[in-house]
Amino acid sequence: MTVKPHFPTTQAWLTDSWQRSLGAGLSEFRAGEDLRLTRAELKHKHEQYQQLIELVQSHALPLFNQLMAHSNSRLLLSDADGYVLKHWGVSRYSSKLADVALDIGVNWLEKYKGTNAIGTALTAKQAVSVVGEQHFIRQNRFMSCTACPIFSPQGEMLGVLDITSEQQRHSQQTLMLVSSLAQQVETALLCHLPDSHYRIDFAAQPSLLNSGWQGIVIASSDGRIVGCNPMAKQLLSQAKLGDSLEQHLGDNWARAGGFHRDSALHVQTQALALTQTKSTRTLQDKPLNQLGVRFRDPLLERAWQQANKVITKQIPLLVLGETGVGKEQFVKKLHAQSARRAQPIVAVNCAALPAELVESELFGYQAGAFTGANRTGFIGKIRQAHGGFLFLDEIGEMPLAAQSRLLRVLQEREVVPVGSNQSFKVDIQIIAATHMDLESLVAQGLFRQDLFYRLNGLQVRLPALRERQDIERIIHKLHRRHRSSAQTLCTELLAQLMRYDWPGNLRELDNLMQVACLMAEGEAVLEINHLPDYLAQKLMNLACEPQTLTEVVEAEATAHPHELVESSSVTIDSLHGTINLNVLQAYRACDGNVSQCAKRLGISRNALYRKLKQLGIKD
Ligand SMILES: Nc1ncnc2c1ncn2[C@@H]1O[C@H](COP(=O)(O)OP(=O)(O)OP(=O)(O)O)[C@@H](O)[C@H]1O
């Protein structure tokens, strides 16, 4: 069924957004769900987004205040998950917004609040104005909101800037204003890239140099491009990160200003160190790992802290862990937080590369080096990663011949392409990962011992999901990610999921949640019967395993009648405190007789049936 907004619109994004709101099970007549961060979670978000918040305050708020300080309007910043991080503006208006929970720490994704500027801009990845009646939920129709996403220099969406007003109609100017404020913040982010020494503005006409429509390139002290805005990419169509500016703007690009004949562009260069404010310099001086990630599992947090230390020193890092524990995600996060984040992260899946292609993929080849080689040659993954990270995933599966050549690269930090005798210096941070036991591969002669020692500058092991202390939080997080409405998770199912041993780790849990949420679409509670049969069966078997200390001792005694069982060595921690043990015990004591068991527990037969169904014991 296609649902159209009840007012005329030709805007496809708006119709799509209303469809999504309906699909999420929302109703126009009901207030949306208030998914609110706890105080500790909000504090963590504020730490994580400290730099973005400060840049909004210094680069967007002054213009907002100048233009809108006297109207009933507020400027809001949300993160990319839809949580409102901060808002500024007329304070009497903020209490009115608080009445509809447009408040700090509340999530405004479409699936909770229906069509609204923040949530819709995040989904549509574009600036949008949602005016009065266009809001899906009636309660929100007294306001008009205009929002624009903010992107990092690497193109990742960081959050949304939004202006919310009481007025019934936001003009086209509001859309332009929000877009321009977001652009100011994006430019400020560019100027905070590591190695940013120069800012070069350029345009075809001098009058465009400060118009907001100029190209901006950020360059290192030796004139290499470390970042640029979308307009710069258009104006210098061939420019790539790492290129020398001289190549694009001629050798006098560092002159304070003027017309560059070669490029036909008007250029204005400034040295950034002189123009940075005190507060931004303080931000830059902060250790990078304080700006973002923090793990709530002690083993993972320790691996994170250790890994962050070695990658500043170019010491090779070896990331170990079972399949699906998130090794690749971990490495991507490391890169995003590192001083090399403006440079590429090049991943090579050593298991997926045919043995005969490993060398040419990694080291590159000269034109015509072998039959079938590209006529122009290939630079190779290692040189592509110059300045950044080379991530060798599944290193345990690299063929021995390629291992010897990789060893040479690690020792000498230079690459010789296949078919060439010229060597090229490379500056790379190497990170290798595997789920295999490398030491045992070395013992079997399948992995070079010298390469193992070279890669093993520091070894971190990521814990399996079953070992993680934050498993409950992860289950909730992934359930929230995949559910389509304000659905809850049944406590018994949660307890069972926490007891399962997750051989496929995060990958398995993520896939499971996706499927289960699909099966439970429209249901208020996610329960065991929404799980695929194979897993539901396993969880049911787990639920029937002995749980209490007494049961464990009894089971042990039955299995090994002649052995003495030391009850003090048995723990009941594995219960996770949530499975209803009394029900299970009583049910067994009554030999499965539901009436007797219900009587014994003092609950109705129906309530007992429901409980047994949740525990996976009855259909
Ligand atoms: N922090 C996380 N939160 C939620 N899901 C995650 C997280 N990290 C990883 N995943 C899920 O697990 C999947 C596997 O992650 P990743 O590829 O990083 O694991 P891996 O350890 O490198 O696996 P393999 O050893 O099989 O290559 C991801 O596609 C994602 O679905």
The ligand as an SDF file (V2000), in Angstrom:
LIG
                    3D

 31 33  0  0  0  0  0  0  0  0999 V2000
   31.1010   -3.3490   17.2180 N   0  0  0  0  0  0  0  0  0  0  0  0
   30.2190   -4.0760   16.5310 C   0  0  0  0  0  0  0  0  0  0  0  0
   28.9120   -3.9690   16.7950 N   0  0  0  0  0  0  0  0  0  0  0  0
   28.0150   -4.7140   16.1180 C   0  0  0  0  0  0  0  0  0  0  0  0
   28.3100   -5.5930   15.1570 N   0  0  0  0  0  0  0  0  0  0  0  0
   29.5960   -5.7370   14.8440 C   0  0  0  0  0  0  0  0  0  0  0  0
   30.6350   -4.9970   15.4990 C   0  0  0  0  0  0  0  0  0  0  0  0
   31.8170   -5.3740   14.9870 N   0  0  0  0  0  0  0  0  0  0  0  0
   31.5410   -6.3060   14.0560 C   0  0  0  0  0  0  0  0  0  0  0  0
   30.2010   -6.5230   13.9600 N   0  0  0  0  0  0  0  0  0  0  0  0
   29.5030   -7.4940   13.0770 C   0  0  0  0  0  0  0  0  0  0  0  0
   30.3420   -8.5940   12.8640 O   0  0  0  0  0  0  0  0  0  0  0  0
   30.6500   -8.7250   11.4670 C   0  0  0  0  0  0  0  0  0  0  0  0
   32.0890   -9.1850   11.3340 C   0  0  0  0  0  0  0  0  0  0  0  0
   32.9700   -8.1620   11.7410 O   0  0  0  0  0  0  0  0  0  0  0  0
   34.4840   -8.1740   11.2620 P   0  0  0  0  0  0  0  0  0  0  0  0
   34.5510   -8.4500    9.7850 O   0  0  0  0  0  0  0  0  0  0  0  0
   35.1370   -6.9520   11.7720 O   0  0  0  0  0  0  0  0  0  0  0  0
   35.0030   -9.4610   12.0490 O   0  0  0  0  0  0  0  0  0  0  0  0
   36.3700  -10.2470   11.8810 P   0  0  0  0  0  0  0  0  0  0  0  0
   36.8200  -10.6230   13.2440 O   0  0  0  0  0  0  0  0  0  0  0  0
   37.3080   -9.4260   11.0450 O   0  0  0  0  0  0  0  0  0  0  0  0
   35.8760  -11.5210   11.1050 O   0  0  0  0  0  0  0  0  0  0  0  0
   36.7470  -12.5930   10.2410 P   0  0  0  0  0  0  0  0  0  0  0  0
   37.8040  -13.1570   11.1300 O   0  0  0  0  0  0  0  0  0  0  0  0
   35.7320  -13.6160    9.8620 O   0  0  0  0  0  0  0  0  0  0  0  0
   37.2800  -11.8100    9.0800 O   0  0  0  0  0  0  0  0  0  0  0  0
   30.3630   -7.3520   10.8830 C   0  0  0  0  0  0  0  0  0  0  0  0
   30.0010   -7.4360    9.5470 O   0  0  0  0  0  0  0  0  0  0  0  0
   29.2030   -6.9030   11.7220 C   0  0  0  0  0  0  0  0  0  0  0  0
   28.0330   -7.5130   11.2350 O   0  0  0  0  0  0  0  0  0  0  0  0
  1  2  1  0
  2  3  1  0
  2  7  2  0
  3  4  2  0
  4  5  1  0
  5  6  2  0
  6  7  1  0
  6 10  1  0
  7  8  1  0
  8  9  2  0
  9 10  1  0
 10 11  1  0
 11 12  1  0
 11 30  1  0
 12 13  1  0
 13 14  1  0
 13 28  1  0
 14 15  1  0
 15 16  1  0
 16 17  2  0
 16 18  1  0
 16 19  1  0
 19 20  1  0
 20 21  2  0
 20 22  1  0
 20 23  1  0
 23 24  1  0
 24 25  2  0
 24 26  1  0
 24 27  1  0
 28 29  1  0
 28 30  1  0
 30 31  1  0
M  END
$$$$
